[in-house]
Amino acid sequence: MKYLLVFFIFLTQIFAYNLEFSVGENGRSLDDNNTVLIFGGIQGDEPGGFHAASLLLSDYNITKGKIIVAPNLAFDSIIKRSRGTNGDLNRKFANISPKDPDFNTIKRIKELILRPEVGMVINLHDGWGFYHPTYINSLKNPNRWGNSSVIDTSEINASKYNDLENIATQTINQVNSYLVDPKHEYFLKNTKTRESGDTQMLKALTYFVISHHKAAFANEASKNLAVHLRAYYHLLAVENYLKTAGIEFSRNFELTPEGVYKAINKEIEVKLFNDKILLWLENPRKVIKFLPFPVNKDLTYNASNELTVVIAENNSFFIQYGNRFQTRIYPEYFEFSDAFNKVEIIVDQNKTQTYSFGEKIKIKDNFLIPKMQNVRANVIGFDHSKDESNIVIYKKNMQKEYSLDRNGKIYRVEFYELRGANLQEQFLKQNEKDKLIKNVKIPNMQILKSASKKDKFLGSILVEFE
């Protein structure tokens, strides 16, 4: 048994992605003790919480006050749909060994909590069943956690938001005003952590927060509900807590179950290598082949939300959105050129327009790429010649199996500097939001030699036919 345990630990370390959680700030702090800190994904099998937290960064605009959001605390666990790949992250705040793989994660979380500007902390969870103060049935009873507002005690010694019970109760009343079904009713769950000597809750994030004289609330949504309904209830609660803190905001969607569903499931944008390549993931194909990857630049990316990540795995890469697989990339390696980052294209036989690499262009009928000296265009899925400029290209000419999407509408158009042309390179400013793809396998000598003989990759755009 001992050897099996050691082997299991070895395997988990091999397959660890070592992803760090992200932190985003939205708005501007008005004073030193009024910022609200929101966590999601402390347990990887709770998508309602991490999707709600992510939307607070991608789809909300804080117009007064400030929020700090860390939506993906246990990011490796989220990818693997695990409660915790290294054990329960929410049971490590009282004491943690420096040898624990989560040591630095816990340290970063504590540093966020202890920022002087933070006065309120909200932790978003999904729990089984439905909490009820009295026993109703096996799904609805005092031992369940779902659809409850959780506090560790009624009142704390804090300069702001010290009356936890009243604040939580007011939030519960607000949530219960917008229930989809009366069976989803929210209740207050006071764990009385210190008074009852609850050994598990004494190790939790919220107890660490109140131990440092700051307000902490955990909002639980039921795992027995669809993910978008969980996120809907989370956001109803969070918005009320924000109003309690005097924070004002607007959002890009209607706060209804349907509105939240659309916000969670909208297309994902991933830009690679300083915005040279755009991947528009709307009903994407499960495999993308021969995507240009650089041998002379860092492998970086940025995405339209904080739950999307590009992960290296052996000789390929895959894109994950929370716990949802998106697509796998099999790269082709090139030297990259920074000679320019914009191209001219004629769309639907109208006037010539200039587009930046990393853009998506809507096409009604056709497009044409004007010829450029020492540059060739490659329209993936057209398959006409090595240089496919100065040709009017129609949707009917395209081979659907090469589209990015399974609907056969979106295609890559790539541009290359001819080998030996040696175009003057420009200084292109690095995107500050770019993240580094980790655990990348270094290309071998054969790949490097092959890349040195090919034309240099400049960048690409996407064309989307109606």
Salt bridges, closest charged atoms under 4 A:
GLU20 OE2 - LYS438 NZ 3.82
GLU25 OE1 - LYS66 NZ 3.07
GLU25 OE2 - ARG115 NH1 2.85
ASP31 OD2 - LYS160 NZ 3.55
ASP45 OD2 - LYS223 NZ 3.24
GLU46 OE2 - ARG83 NH1 3.83
GLU46 OE1 - HIS125 ND1 3.14
ASP59 OD2 - LYS266 NZ 2.82
ASP88 OD2 - ARG83 NH2 3.09
ASP100 OD1 - LYS92 NZ 3.12
ASP102 OD2 - LYS92 NZ 2.77
GLU117 OE1 - LYS66 NZ 2.97
GLU117 OE2 - ARG115 NH1 3.82
ASP126 OD2 - ARG230 NH1 2.92
ASP126 OD1 - HIS234 NE2 3.05
GLU239 OE2 - ARG251 NE 2.73
GLU306 OE1 - LYS435 NZ 2.60
GLU313 OE1 - ARG328 NH2 2.83
GLU332 OE2 - LYS454 NZ 2.96
GLU335 OE1 - ARG419 NH2 3.25
ASP338 OD1 - LYS276 NZ 3.02
ASP338 OD2 - LYS297 NZ 2.73
ASP387 OD2 - LYS371 NZ 2.46
GLU414 OE2 - ARG412 NH2 2.73
ASP455 OD2 - ARG376 NE 2.65
ASP455 OD2 - LYS386 NZ 3.98
GLU464 OE1 - LYS360 NZ 2.39
GLU464 OE1 - LYS362 NZ 3.46
